[in-house]
């Protein structure tokens, strides 16, 4: 399942993050963090996580991601394995690759890209995800996020103009199976729709209990 979520960061948070990332001194070659064949495919810049400005921006982004109700329902996050902030200037790209199964010793079940720049800031630079042989081209408004299984082949197209700024990261879920997470997400959305429709609390309570027991049964 590929899920797009709007407004992870609001306008003021976006402005604060962009300001924190505006200094050139925090940027370094992004290829240093790639492994194996991905290293040859990766051509971008990465904010040094030890830089105070970048560290503050990443803390703000992590908190916003984990606080989002839709993402929590879809990902059932146990933790974020790693968060990075990348910049693609003109001519930069990241060729087709699959993310590592473990990052910093943490299993990667889901990958995400949080777009920090407006689509009008750059040409090219779309995230292209290959799902069962079909390609989805994704280029979202600033503050929006796309979430997808880490098993999917994906790439970032070459930037033809401007700079593409985004945060990327990986999530370990409390439920390892993609299919079971999708079922639980459907159940969560059904509960929300029942509440909005004024369904009896007794019905919603039984379904909420079912959801909790399924998470307990499906969990690692």
Secondary structure, 3 states (H helix, E strand, C coil): CCEEECCCCCHHHHHHHHHHCCCHHHEEEHHHHCCCHHHHHEECEEECCCCHHHHHHHHHHHHHHHHCHHHHHHHCEEEEEEEEEEEECCCCEEEEECCCCEECCEECCEEEEEECCCHHHEEECCEEEEECCEEEEECCCCCCEEEEECCCEEEECCEEEECEEEEEEEEEECCCCHHHHHHHHHHHHHHHHHHHCCCCHHHHHHHHHHHHHHHHHHCC
